């Protein structure tokens, strides 16, 4: 499970006296995982740290990026300070992995005409809202360095509400998927805007998704996404169990976005813009997965799991097992059952490791069932 035979650990935190304490407790609990993740992250060591240490080139970008995000989201910034202190790792390393996409986009690449940062995460989603079924199923794909370096965080907030986020070691909850006690959930897909479509020093995607975890409803989540001047681009699949809605939201810099409401026809999303009109990097991996998904049956939940477990295309499989990219787990949100199921291993096998109840509640704390 989680690629190393171990079930993903869930850590319940809170209520906390402040954001720093929240981050500190996570850092302390997962110090070993955070340290080993940082030690084996070749993108951190080969690209991010060399760039950060080249002060003439990077000082202005990093200072603007850090200042803008600290000003916009001071609580989440304090969470990262706490995580660094609790895990006893350098703060710069924690900041670099949390802003990796916003920094990689501006590291010069010889001969590159467009932004094509080394892929750290690719994901696939298949979504449907029909009369008989309302499902959001998501493959969480990441660089092989993340295998065995993830955990689940359940945060009890001061008002009694809570959220649960699947979390990469050392990062804010969650750059992957999560839900809260307002019945609001999300999954995330990376998208690659072209070089002329990105903006230096904008708000980091990790900070925006952390903010969505505290949304009270799907409209509030959209408002939180739109309130931030994102640096690169991102795709959010917003899920609301109480209204049985799924929205696919594609975003880009300069506060551009496009919202597609998922309906009866199954909707597959890989790592490319499908409805926001924007110049983007040509991604053979995503194009291949889109074509393969279009050819597979998508009538039942079992079809969805089979699709996300498909590895027939050896070069660009939907279910990834390396050498560079690895499917860490599959998340299945069932809007009629009001559940999130996490499957570790190929979803075709249906090896469910966690099941959570997702319902709008008022101060009670349903645990995993």
BALOBA-1460 file (C-alpha; in Angstrom, 3 decimals):
// residues 369
<rec num="1" residu="x" x="0.000" y="0.000" z="0.000"/>
<rec num="2" residu="x" x="1.176" y="3.528" z="-0.861"/>
<rec num="3" residu="x" x="3.802" y="1.730" z="-2.918"/>
<rec num="4" residu="x" x="5.745" y="0.340" z="0.040"/>
<rec num="5" residu="x" x="3.298" y="-2.104" z="1.595"/>
<rec num="6" residu="x" x="2.195" y="0.220" z="4.379"/>
<rec num="7" residu="x" x="-1.277" y="1.628" z="4.812"/>
<rec num="8" residu="x" x="-1.429" y="5.420" z="4.579"/>
<rec num="9" residu="x" x="-1.387" y="6.815" z="8.109"/>
<rec num="10" residu="x" x="-4.034" y="9.285" z="9.254"/>
<rec num="11" residu="x" x="-3.118" y="11.857" z="11.903"/>
<rec num="12" residu="x" x="-5.866" y="13.794" z="13.688"/>
<rec num="13" residu="x" x="-4.843" y="17.251" z="14.868"/>
<rec num="14" residu="x" x="-6.647" y="19.945" z="16.804"/>
<rec num="15" residu="x" x="-8.178" y="22.067" z="17.879"/>
<rec num="16" residu="x" x="-4.844" y="23.945" z="17.893"/>
<rec num="17" residu="x" x="-3.988" y="27.238" z="19.521"/>
<rec num="18" residu="x" x="-2.746" y="28.604" z="16.198"/>
<rec num="19" residu="x" x="-1.617" y="27.688" z="12.693"/>
<rec num="20" residu="x" x="2.027" y="27.374" z="13.714"/>
<rec num="21" residu="x" x="1.160" y="24.710" z="16.292"/>
<rec num="22" residu="x" x="-0.861" y="22.800" z="13.684"/>
<rec num="23" residu="x" x="2.109" y="22.731" z="11.332"/>
<rec num="24" residu="x" x="4.538" y="21.943" z="14.142"/>
<rec num="25" residu="x" x="2.562" y="18.900" z="15.291"/>
<rec num="26" residu="x" x="2.425" y="17.541" z="11.728"/>
<rec num="27" residu="x" x="6.134" y="18.180" z="11.245"/>
<rec num="28" residu="x" x="7.001" y="16.437" z="14.494"/>
<rec num="29" residu="x" x="4.761" y="13.427" z="13.803"/>
<rec num="30" residu="x" x="6.060" y="12.903" z="10.271"/>
<rec num="31" residu="x" x="9.619" y="14.178" z="10.668"/>
<rec num="32" residu="x" x="11.162" y="10.957" z="9.353"/>
<rec num="33" residu="x" x="8.917" y="10.860" z="6.260"/>
<rec num="34" residu="x" x="9.562" y="14.531" z="5.523"/>
<rec num="35" residu="x" x="13.321" y="14.101" z="5.854"/>
<rec num="36" residu="x" x="13.458" y="11.018" z="3.625"/>
<rec num="37" residu="x" x="11.199" y="12.654" z="1.036"/>
<rec num="38" residu="x" x="13.478" y="15.705" z="0.913"/>
<rec num="39" residu="x" x="16.600" y="13.527" z="0.741"/>
<rec num="40" residu="x" x="15.332" y="11.571" z="-2.273"/>
<rec num="41" residu="x" x="13.630" y="14.409" z="-4.183"/>
<rec num="42" residu="x" x="15.905" y="14.873" z="-7.189"/>
<rec num="43" residu="x" x="13.907" y="17.870" z="-8.476"/>
<rec num="44" residu="x" x="14.600" y="19.645" z="-5.180"/>
<rec num="45" residu="x" x="18.324" y="18.867" z="-5.300"/>
<rec num="46" residu="x" x="18.949" y="19.148" z="-9.041"/>
<rec num="47" residu="x" x="16.792" y="22.147" z="-9.886"/>
<rec num="48" residu="x" x="15.092" y="23.993" z="-7.039"/>
<rec num="49" residu="x" x="18.031" y="24.316" z="-4.633"/>
<rec num="50" residu="x" x="20.610" y="25.231" z="-7.307"/>
<rec num="51" residu="x" x="18.217" y="27.895" z="-8.604"/>
<rec num="52" residu="x" x="17.501" y="29.224" z="-5.097"/>
<rec num="53" residu="x" x="21.223" y="29.423" z="-4.349"/>
<rec num="54" residu="x" x="21.872" y="31.414" z="-7.525"/>
<rec num="55" residu="x" x="20.942" y="34.681" z="-5.839"/>
<rec num="56" residu="x" x="21.389" y="36.935" z="-8.885"/>
<rec num="57" residu="x" x="18.854" y="34.895" z="-10.817"/>
<rec num="58" residu="x" x="16.372" y="33.855" z="-8.164"/>
<rec num="59" residu="x" x="16.334" y="36.377" z="-5.329"/>
<rec num="60" residu="x" x="13.722" y="38.688" z="-6.835"/>
<rec num="61" residu="x" x="11.383" y="35.883" z="-7.916"/>
<rec num="62" residu="x" x="11.529" y="33.999" z="-4.626"/>
<rec num="63" residu="x" x="11.179" y="37.116" z="-2.480"/>
<rec num="64" residu="x" x="8.130" y="38.296" z="-4.424"/>
<rec num="65" residu="x" x="6.597" y="34.806" z="-4.392"/>
<rec num="66" residu="x" x="7.129" y="34.360" z="-0.657"/>
<rec num="67" residu="x" x="5.980" y="37.902" z="0.244"/>
<rec num="68" residu="x" x="2.781" y="37.714" z="-1.810"/>
<rec num="69" residu="x" x="1.745" y="34.339" z="-0.430"/>
<rec num="70" residu="x" x="2.596" y="35.263" z="3.154"/>
<rec num="71" residu="x" x="0.501" y="38.426" z="2.823"/>
<rec num="72" residu="x" x="-2.459" y="36.659" z="1.193"/>
<rec num="73" residu="x" x="-2.477" y="33.588" z="3.462"/>
<rec num="74" residu="x" x="-0.594" y="34.341" z="6.715"/>
<rec num="75" residu="x" x="-2.122" y="31.343" z="8.543"/>
<rec num="76" residu="x" x="-0.985" y="28.858" z="5.905"/>
<rec num="77" residu="x" x="2.446" y="30.465" z="5.829"/>
<rec num="78" residu="x" x="2.647" y="29.932" z="9.596"/>
<rec num="79" residu="x" x="1.673" y="26.281" z="9.066"/>
<rec num="80" residu="x" x="4.758" y="25.851" z="6.879"/>
<rec num="81" residu="x" x="6.954" y="27.580" z="9.467"/>
<rec num="82" residu="x" x="5.632" y="25.126" z="12.046"/>
<rec num="83" residu="x" x="6.135" y="22.134" z="9.750"/>
<rec num="84" residu="x" x="9.777" y="23.077" z="9.167"/>
<rec num="85" residu="x" x="10.406" y="23.569" z="12.892"/>
<rec num="86" residu="x" x="8.561" y="20.419" z="13.942"/>
<rec num="87" residu="x" x="10.368" y="18.220" z="11.423"/>
<rec num="88" residu="x" x="13.746" y="19.913" z="12.033"/>
<rec num="89" residu="x" x="14.414" y="20.542" z="8.353"/>
<rec num="90" residu="x" x="15.488" y="23.799" z="6.673"/>
<rec num="91" residu="x" x="12.585" y="26.169" z="6.056"/>
<rec num="92" residu="x" x="13.871" y="26.906" z="2.543"/>
<rec num="93" residu="x" x="13.480" y="23.234" z="1.604"/>
<rec num="94" residu="x" x="9.870" y="23.216" z="2.827"/>
<rec num="95" residu="x" x="9.108" y="26.403" z="0.896"/>
<rec num="96" residu="x" x="10.720" y="25.145" z="-2.307"/>
<rec num="97" residu="x" x="8.713" y="21.907" z="-2.458"/>
<rec num="98" residu="x" x="5.472" y="23.784" z="-1.711"/>
<rec num="99" residu="x" x="6.169" y="26.297" z="-4.505"/>
<rec num="100" residu="x" x="7.835" y="23.821" z="-6.880"/>
<rec num="101" residu="x" x="5.540" y="24.485" z="-9.857"/>
<rec num="102" residu="x" x="5.669" y="28.258" z="-9.386"/>
<rec num="103" residu="x" x="9.485" y="28.120" z="-9.362"/>
<rec num="104" residu="x" x="10.152" y="25.417" z="-11.978"/>
<rec num="105" residu="x" x="8.238" y="27.488" z="-14.506"/>
<rec num="106" residu="x" x="10.914" y="30.194" z="-14.302"/>
<rec num="107" residu="x" x="14.065" y="28.101" z="-14.262"/>
<rec num="108" residu="x" x="15.678" y="28.660" z="-17.681"/>
<rec num="109" residu="x" x="15.841" y="25.599" z="-19.886"/>
<rec num="110" residu="x" x="18.290" y="25.662" z="-22.739"/>
<rec num="111" residu="x" x="16.532" y="25.376" z="-26.067"/>
<rec num="112" residu="x" x="13.073" y="25.328" z="-24.486"/>
<rec num="113" residu="x" x="10.580" y="27.674" z="-26.117"/>
<rec num="114" residu="x" x="7.781" y="27.028" z="-23.664"/>
<rec num="115" residu="x" x="7.311" y="26.177" z="-20.039"/>
<rec num="116" residu="x" x="7.614" y="22.416" z="-19.623"/>
<rec num="117" residu="x" x="8.786" y="21.908" z="-16.064"/>
<rec num="118" residu="x" x="9.903" y="18.440" z="-15.125"/>
<rec num="119" residu="x" x="6.739" y="16.564" z="-14.301"/>
<rec num="120" residu="x" x="6.308" y="15.867" z="-10.621"/>
<rec num="121" residu="x" x="2.627" y="15.077" z="-10.719"/>
<rec num="122" residu="x" x="0.143" y="13.880" z="-13.300"/>
<rec num="123" residu="x" x="-3.399" y="12.866" z="-12.449"/>
<rec num="124" residu="x" x="-6.465" y="11.403" z="-14.142"/>
<rec num="125" residu="x" x="-10.107" y="12.013" z="-13.217"/>
<rec num="126" residu="x" x="-13.321" y="10.493" z="-14.517"/>
<rec num="127" residu="x" x="-16.487" y="12.285" z="-13.414"/>
<rec num="128" residu="x" x="-20.223" y="11.797" z="-13.923"/>
<rec num="129" residu="x" x="-23.487" y="13.127" z="-12.497"/>
<rec num="130" residu="x" x="-26.355" y="11.067" z="-13.899"/>
<rec num="131" residu="x" x="-29.684" y="9.741" z="-12.681"/>
<rec num="132" residu="x" x="-28.254" y="6.442" z="-11.465"/>
<rec num="133" residu="x" x="-24.740" y="7.475" z="-10.485"/>
<rec num="134" residu="x" x="-22.777" y="10.517" z="-9.298"/>
<rec num="135" residu="x" x="-19.087" y="9.691" z="-9.013"/>
<rec num="136" residu="x" x="-15.726" y="11.464" z="-9.013"/>
<rec num="137" residu="x" x="-12.849" y="8.995" z="-9.337"/>
<rec num="138" residu="x" x="-9.259" y="10.247" z="-9.248"/>
<rec num="139" residu="x" x="-5.813" y="8.718" z="-9.753"/>
<rec num="140" residu="x" x="-3.210" y="10.548" z="-7.672"/>
<rec num="141" residu="x" x="-0.040" y="10.330" z="-9.761"/>
<rec num="142" residu="x" x="3.303" y="11.712" z="-8.633"/>
<rec num="143" residu="x" x="7.027" y="11.451" z="-9.005"/>
<rec num="144" residu="x" x="8.380" y="8.150" z="-7.700"/>
<rec num="145" residu="x" x="10.098" y="10.065" z="-4.861"/>
<rec num="146" residu="x" x="6.647" y="10.503" z="-3.286"/>
<rec num="147" residu="x" x="5.985" y="6.763" z="-3.005"/>
<rec num="148" residu="x" x="5.704" y="6.023" z="0.715"/>
<rec num="149" residu="x" x="5.910" y="9.740" z="1.554"/>
<rec num="150" residu="x" x="2.258" y="10.713" z="1.959"/>
<rec num="151" residu="x" x="-0.203" y="10.799" z="4.846"/>
<rec num="152" residu="x" x="-3.746" y="11.833" z="5.695"/>
<rec num="153" residu="x" x="-4.325" y="14.846" z="7.912"/>
<rec num="154" residu="x" x="-7.603" y="15.338" z="9.763"/>
<rec num="155" residu="x" x="-7.783" y="18.846" z="11.207"/>
<rec num="156" residu="x" x="-10.366" y="19.749" z="13.823"/>
<rec num="157" residu="x" x="-10.984" y="23.494" z="13.520"/>
<rec num="158" residu="x" x="-11.739" y="25.802" z="16.467"/>
<rec num="159" residu="x" x="-15.446" y="25.998" z="15.508"/>
<rec num="160" residu="x" x="-15.778" y="22.195" z="15.662"/>
<rec num="161" residu="x" x="-15.766" y="21.646" z="11.912"/>
<rec num="162" residu="x" x="-13.019" y="19.566" z="10.279"/>
<rec num="163" residu="x" x="-11.288" y="18.687" z="7.042"/>
<rec num="164" residu="x" x="-9.352" y="15.665" z="5.785"/>
<rec num="165" residu="x" x="-6.556" y="16.088" z="3.240"/>
<rec num="166" residu="x" x="-4.287" y="13.584" z="1.468"/>
<rec num="167" residu="x" x="-0.913" y="15.219" z="1.987"/>
<rec num="168" residu="x" x="2.549" y="14.998" z="0.451"/>
<rec num="169" residu="x" x="5.237" y="14.903" z="3.163"/>
<rec num="170" residu="x" x="6.282" y="18.457" z="4.046"/>
<rec num="171" residu="x" x="3.520" y="20.159" z="2.062"/>
<rec num="172" residu="x" x="0.298" y="21.879" z="2.971"/>
<rec num="173" residu="x" x="-2.849" y="19.739" z="2.972"/>
<rec num="174" residu="x" x="-3.700" y="19.136" z="0.181"/>
<rec num="175" residu="x" x="-2.155" y="19.266" z="-3.264"/>
<rec num="176" residu="x" x="-4.079" y="16.080" z="-4.140"/>
<rec num="177" residu="x" x="-7.636" y="15.639" z="-2.780"/>
<rec num="178" residu="x" x="-9.657" y="16.212" z="0.365"/>
<rec num="179" residu="x" x="-13.037" y="17.001" z="1.882"/>
<rec num="180" residu="x" x="-14.568" y="18.782" z="4.851"/>
<rec num="181" residu="x" x="-17.538" y="18.559" z="7.207"/>
<rec num="182" residu="x" x="-19.527" y="21.009" z="5.076"/>
<rec num="183" residu="x" x="-19.825" y="18.193" z="2.508"/>
<rec num="184" residu="x" x="-17.425" y="19.950" z="0.114"/>
<rec num="185" residu="x" x="-14.674" y="17.889" z="-1.539"/>
<rec num="186" residu="x" x="-12.155" y="18.293" z="-4.354"/>
<rec num="187" residu="x" x="-9.556" y="16.589" z="-6.489"/>
<rec num="188" residu="x" x="-6.805" y="18.397" z="-8.388"/>
<rec num="189" residu="x" x="-5.216" y="18.047" z="-11.817"/>
<rec num="190" residu="x" x="-2.037" y="19.767" z="-12.936"/>
<rec num="191" residu="x" x="-2.235" y="21.660" z="-16.254"/>
<rec num="192" residu="x" x="0.675" y="23.122" z="-18.289"/>
<rec num="193" residu="x" x="0.192" y="26.686" z="-19.556"/>
<rec num="194" residu="x" x="2.637" y="27.929" z="-22.170"/>
<rec num="195" residu="x" x="5.453" y="30.255" z="-21.136"/>
<rec num="196" residu="x" x="3.585" y="33.390" z="-22.232"/>
<rec num="197" residu="x" x="0.619" y="32.460" z="-20.011"/>
<rec num="198" residu="x" x="2.366" y="32.379" z="-16.617"/>
<rec num="199" residu="x" x="3.056" y="35.126" z="-14.086"/>
<rec num="200" residu="x" x="5.993" y="35.391" z="-11.701"/>
<rec num="201" residu="x" x="5.307" y="35.834" z="-8.011"/>
<rec num="202" residu="x" x="1.631" y="34.851" z="-8.044"/>
<rec num="203" residu="x" x="-0.220" y="32.800" z="-5.464"/>
<rec num="204" residu="x" x="0.894" y="29.179" z="-5.118"/>
<rec num="205" residu="x" x="-1.489" y="26.368" z="-5.962"/>
<rec num="206" residu="x" x="-0.769" y="24.636" z="-2.644"/>
<rec num="207" residu="x" x="-2.028" y="27.711" z="-0.810"/>
<rec num="208" residu="x" x="-5.224" y="27.907" z="-2.856"/>
<rec num="209" residu="x" x="-6.092" y="24.237" z="-2.360"/>
<rec num="210" residu="x" x="-5.337" y="24.555" z="1.363"/>
<rec num="211" residu="x" x="-7.854" y="27.405" z="1.437"/>
<rec num="212" residu="x" x="-10.499" y="25.333" z="-0.386"/>
<rec num="213" residu="x" x="-10.373" y="22.805" z="2.473"/>
<rec num="214" residu="x" x="-12.119" y="25.418" z="4.622"/>
<rec num="215" residu="x" x="-14.852" y="26.238" z="2.066"/>
<rec num="216" residu="x" x="-18.430" y="26.177" z="3.336"/>
<rec num="217" residu="x" x="-19.997" y="25.296" z="-0.042"/>
<rec num="218" residu="x" x="-19.176" y="24.940" z="-3.727"/>
<rec num="219" residu="x" x="-19.830" y="28.646" z="-4.410"/>
<rec num="220" residu="x" x="-17.472" y="29.580" z="-1.574"/>
<rec num="221" residu="x" x="-14.808" y="27.303" z="-3.070"/>
<rec num="222" residu="x" x="-15.140" y="29.057" z="-6.439"/>
<rec num="223" residu="x" x="-14.888" y="32.430" z="-4.719"/>
<rec num="224" residu="x" x="-11.693" y="31.358" z="-2.942"/>
<rec num="225" residu="x" x="-10.175" y="30.156" z="-6.225"/>
<rec num="226" residu="x" x="-11.087" y="33.393" z="-8.006"/>
<rec num="227" residu="x" x="-9.792" y="35.632" z="-5.210"/>
<rec num="228" residu="x" x="-6.198" y="34.540" z="-5.824"/>
<rec num="229" residu="x" x="-3.908" y="35.690" z="-8.620"/>
<rec num="230" residu="x" x="-2.472" y="32.281" z="-9.483"/>
<rec num="231" residu="x" x="1.064" y="32.120" z="-10.851"/>
<rec num="232" residu="x" x="0.797" y="29.219" z="-13.299"/>
<rec num="233" residu="x" x="-2.382" y="27.184" z="-13.786"/>
<rec num="234" residu="x" x="-4.441" y="24.482" z="-12.161"/>
<rec num="235" residu="x" x="-7.596" y="22.405" z="-12.518"/>
<rec num="236" residu="x" x="-10.022" y="21.864" z="-9.624"/>
<rec num="237" residu="x" x="-12.763" y="19.243" z="-9.546"/>
<rec num="238" residu="x" x="-15.181" y="20.608" z="-6.941"/>
<rec num="239" residu="x" x="-17.625" y="18.136" z="-5.395"/>
<rec num="240" residu="x" x="-20.653" y="18.952" z="-3.239"/>
<rec num="241" residu="x" x="-22.559" y="16.006" z="-1.810"/>
<rec num="242" residu="x" x="-25.555" y="17.957" z="-0.499"/>
<rec num="243" residu="x" x="-26.448" y="19.356" z="-3.944"/>
<rec num="244" residu="x" x="-25.078" y="16.395" z="-5.955"/>
<rec num="245" residu="x" x="-22.893" y="18.625" z="-8.111"/>
<rec num="246" residu="x" x="-19.437" y="18.319" z="-9.629"/>
<rec num="247" residu="x" x="-17.740" y="21.307" z="-11.271"/>
<rec num="248" residu="x" x="-14.536" y="21.161" z="-13.291"/>
<rec num="249" residu="x" x="-12.738" y="24.509" z="-12.887"/>
<rec num="250" residu="x" x="-9.721" y="25.318" z="-15.061"/>
<rec num="251" residu="x" x="-7.653" y="28.347" z="-14.062"/>
<rec num="252" residu="x" x="-4.746" y="30.396" z="-15.341"/>
<rec num="253" residu="x" x="-2.847" y="33.534" z="-14.401"/>
<rec num="254" residu="x" x="-4.457" y="36.984" z="-14.591"/>
<rec num="255" residu="x" x="-7.538" y="35.575" z="-12.848"/>
<rec num="256" residu="x" x="-8.786" y="33.619" z="-15.844"/>
<rec num="257" residu="x" x="-11.012" y="30.609" z="-15.318"/>
<rec num="258" residu="x" x="-13.597" y="28.407" z="-16.990"/>
<rec num="259" residu="x" x="-16.224" y="26.316" z="-15.209"/>
<rec num="260" residu="x" x="-17.751" y="23.169" z="-16.671"/>
<rec num="261" residu="x" x="-20.630" y="21.483" z="-14.849"/>
<rec num="262" residu="x" x="-20.376" y="17.705" z="-15.070"/>
<rec num="263" residu="x" x="-23.547" y="15.927" z="-16.155"/>
<rec num="264" residu="x" x="-24.712" y="12.619" z="-17.611"/>
<rec num="265" residu="x" x="-21.919" y="12.079" z="-20.148"/>
<rec num="266" residu="x" x="-18.814" y="10.853" z="-18.291"/>
<rec num="267" residu="x" x="-16.093" y="13.509" z="-18.286"/>
<rec num="268" residu="x" x="-12.417" y="12.495" z="-18.293"/>
<rec num="269" residu="x" x="-9.713" y="15.002" z="-17.377"/>
<rec num="270" residu="x" x="-5.971" y="14.401" z="-17.529"/>
<rec num="271" residu="x" x="-3.320" y="17.146" z="-17.478"/>
<rec num="272" residu="x" x="-4.350" y="19.518" z="-20.224"/>
<rec num="273" residu="x" x="-6.832" y="22.365" z="-20.573"/>
<rec num="274" residu="x" x="-10.089" y="21.170" z="-22.134"/>
<rec num="275" residu="x" x="-12.346" y="24.242" z="-22.006"/>
<rec num="276" residu="x" x="-10.338" y="27.279" z="-20.861"/>
<rec num="277" residu="x" x="-9.007" y="28.862" z="-24.047"/>
<rec num="278" residu="x" x="-5.302" y="29.236" z="-23.370"/>
<rec num="279" residu="x" x="-1.962" y="28.481" z="-24.980"/>
<rec num="280" residu="x" x="-0.641" y="25.293" z="-23.418"/>
<rec num="281" residu="x" x="2.272" y="22.907" z="-23.654"/>
<rec num="282" residu="x" x="1.686" y="19.979" z="-26.003"/>
<rec num="283" residu="x" x="1.527" y="17.000" z="-23.627"/>
<rec num="284" residu="x" x="1.685" y="13.609" z="-25.357"/>
<rec num="285" residu="x" x="1.056" y="11.827" z="-22.049"/>
<rec num="286" residu="x" x="-2.258" y="13.601" z="-21.449"/>
<rec num="287" residu="x" x="-3.335" y="13.386" z="-25.099"/>
<rec num="288" residu="x" x="-2.709" y="9.649" z="-25.044"/>
<rec num="289" residu="x" x="-4.648" y="9.168" z="-21.798"/>
<rec num="290" residu="x" x="-7.558" y="11.260" z="-23.119"/>
<rec num="291" residu="x" x="-7.774" y="9.117" z="-26.265"/>
<rec num="292" residu="x" x="-7.547" y="5.869" z="-24.325"/>
<rec num="293" residu="x" x="-10.231" y="6.960" z="-21.848"/>
<rec num="294" residu="x" x="-12.551" y="7.920" z="-24.709"/>
<rec num="295" residu="x" x="-12.332" y="4.369" z="-26.054"/>
<rec num="296" residu="x" x="-13.080" y="2.582" z="-22.767"/>
<rec num="297" residu="x" x="-16.563" y="1.853" z="-21.324"/>
<rec num="298" residu="x" x="-17.795" y="4.287" z="-18.671"/>
<rec num="299" residu="x" x="-21.255" y="3.084" z="-17.631"/>
<rec num="300" residu="x" x="-20.697" y="1.781" z="-14.080"/>
<rec num="301" residu="x" x="-18.496" y="2.484" z="-11.083"/>
<rec num="302" residu="x" x="-16.614" y="-0.716" z="-11.959"/>
<rec num="303" residu="x" x="-15.974" y="0.702" z="-15.448"/>
<rec num="304" residu="x" x="-14.522" y="3.846" z="-13.874"/>
<rec num="305" residu="x" x="-12.168" y="1.810" z="-11.699"/>
<rec num="306" residu="x" x="-11.171" y="-0.338" z="-14.651"/>
<rec num="307" residu="x" x="-10.459" y="2.794" z="-16.690"/>
<rec num="308" residu="x" x="-8.270" y="4.287" z="-13.953"/>
<rec num="309" residu="x" x="-6.487" y="0.943" z="-13.631"/>
<rec num="310" residu="x" x="-5.793" y="0.681" z="-17.359"/>
<rec num="311" residu="x" x="-2.143" y="0.135" z="-18.292"/>
<rec num="312" residu="x" x="-2.485" y="-1.157" z="-21.857"/>
<rec num="313" residu="x" x="-0.511" y="1.762" z="-23.287"/>
<rec num="314" residu="x" x="2.971" y="0.944" z="-22.012"/>
<rec num="315" residu="x" x="4.427" y="4.364" z="-22.802"/>
<rec num="316" residu="x" x="1.577" y="6.472" z="-21.403"/>
<rec num="317" residu="x" x="-0.588" y="4.272" z="-19.146"/>
<rec num="318" residu="x" x="-3.489" y="5.733" z="-17.176"/>
<rec num="319" residu="x" x="-2.415" y="3.657" z="-14.163"/>
<rec num="320" residu="x" x="1.282" y="4.429" z="-13.648"/>
<rec num="321" residu="x" x="3.929" y="2.211" z="-12.062"/>
<rec num="322" residu="x" x="7.154" y="4.041" z="-12.895"/>
<rec num="323" residu="x" x="9.945" y="4.460" z="-13.607"/>
<rec num="324" residu="x" x="9.368" y="8.229" z="-13.215"/>
<rec num="325" residu="x" x="5.664" y="8.541" z="-12.392"/>
<rec num="326" residu="x" x="3.699" y="6.356" z="-10.010"/>
<rec num="327" residu="x" x="-0.023" y="6.204" z="-9.144"/>
<rec num="328" residu="x" x="0.035" y="6.631" z="-5.367"/>
<rec num="329" residu="x" x="-3.637" y="5.798" z="-4.804"/>
<rec num="330" residu="x" x="-7.123" y="6.211" z="-6.252"/>
<rec num="331" residu="x" x="-9.818" y="8.314" z="-4.567"/>
<rec num="332" residu="x" x="-13.481" y="7.563" z="-5.271"/>
<rec num="333" residu="x" x="-16.107" y="10.091" z="-4.178"/>
<rec num="334" residu="x" x="-19.651" y="8.675" z="-4.306"/>
<rec num="335" residu="x" x="-22.150" y="11.538" z="-4.027"/>
<rec num="336" residu="x" x="-25.106" y="9.232" z="-3.428"/>
<rec num="337" residu="x" x="-23.434" y="7.125" z="-0.751"/>
<rec num="338" residu="x" x="-21.765" y="10.268" z="0.681"/>
<rec num="339" residu="x" x="-18.413" y="8.498" z="0.898"/>
<rec num="340" residu="x" x="-14.768" y="8.843" z="-0.037"/>
<rec num="341" residu="x" x="-13.009" y="5.514" z="-0.605"/>
<rec num="342" residu="x" x="-9.230" y="5.401" z="-0.972"/>
<rec num="343" residu="x" x="-7.876" y="2.483" z="-2.985"/>
<rec num="344" residu="x" x="-4.199" y="1.545" z="-2.774"/>
<rec num="345" residu="x" x="-2.840" y="-0.496" z="-5.645"/>
<rec num="346" residu="x" x="-4.527" y="-0.915" z="-9.010"/>
<rec num="347" residu="x" x="-8.160" y="0.244" z="-8.609"/>
<rec num="348" residu="x" x="-9.312" y="-2.724" z="-10.727"/>
<rec num="349" residu="x" x="-8.599" y="-4.859" z="-7.657"/>
<rec num="350" residu="x" x="-10.633" y="-2.579" z="-5.388"/>
<rec num="351" residu="x" x="-8.296" y="-2.830" z="-2.366"/>
<rec num="352" residu="x" x="-9.955" y="-0.120" z="-0.247"/>
<rec num="353" residu="x" x="-7.785" y="1.067" z="2.648"/>
<rec num="354" residu="x" x="-9.963" y="3.893" z="3.994"/>
<rec num="355" residu="x" x="-13.630" y="4.874" z="3.764"/>
<rec num="356" residu="x" x="-14.837" y="8.238" z="5.042"/>
<rec num="357" residu="x" x="-18.357" y="9.570" z="5.460"/>
<rec num="358" residu="x" x="-18.840" y="12.911" z="3.697"/>
<rec num="359" residu="x" x="-21.887" y="14.766" z="4.945"/>
<rec num="360" residu="x" x="-22.681" y="18.302" z="5.916"/>
<rec num="361" residu="x" x="-22.689" y="18.318" z="9.710"/>
<rec num="362" residu="x" x="-22.746" y="20.775" z="12.588"/>
<rec num="363" residu="x" x="-19.877" y="20.318" z="14.973"/>
<rec num="364" residu="x" x="-19.777" y="16.529" z="15.186"/>
<rec num="365" residu="x" x="-16.764" y="14.625" z="13.946"/>
<rec num="366" residu="x" x="-17.587" y="11.449" z="11.999"/>
<rec num="367" residu="x" x="-14.515" y="9.266" z="11.736"/>
<rec num="368" residu="x" x="-13.511" y="6.793" z="9.083"/>
<rec num="369" residu="x" x="-16.096" y="4.021" z="8.832"/>
